[in-house]
Amino acid sequence: MCQPAVRRGAEALYGRFKLTEWIKRHVTYVVLQHTLPLHLVRESAET
């Protein structure tokens, strides 16, 4: 009787988990895109 509700909840949790994973990956990618060039510029400026 409670199976559909449980499955819906599990699917919602899974969807949220996938969304947070995607957001984390996207944020990491953007941060790397912005920080790596700055880091390289700083390294070349110091030498």
C-alpha positions in Angstrom: 0.0 0.0 0.0 2.8 2.4 0.9 5.1 1.3 -1.9 4.2 4.0 -4.5 4.9 6.7 -1.9 8.2 5.2 -0.9 9.2 4.8 -4.5 8.3 8.4 -5.2 10.3 9.6 -2.2 13.3 7.5 -3.3 13.1 8.9 -6.8 12.9 12.4 -5.4 15.9 11.8 -3.2 17.8 10.3 -6.1 16.9 13.2 -8.3 18.0 15.7 -5.7 21.3 13.8 -5.2 22.0 13.8 -8.9 21.2 17.5 -9.1 23.6 18.3 -6.2 26.2 16.1 -7.8 25.8 18.0 -11.1 25.9 21.4 -9.3 29.1 20.4 -7.4 30.8 19.2 -10.6 29.7 22.4 -12.5 30.9 24.7 -9.6 34.2 22.8 -9.4 34.7 23.1 -13.2 33.9 26.9 -13.1 36.2 27.4 -10.1 39.0 25.5 -11.8 38.5 27.4 -15.0 38.9 30.7 -13.1 41.6 29.8 -10.6 44.0 27.8 -12.8 44.7 30.7 -15.2 45.2 33.1 -12.3 47.5 30.6 -10.6 49.5 30.2 -13.8 49.7 33.9 -14.3 50.9 34.4 -10.7 53.5 31.7 -11.1 54.9 33.2 -14.3 54.8 36.7 -12.7 56.9 35.6 -9.7 59.7 34.0 -11.8 
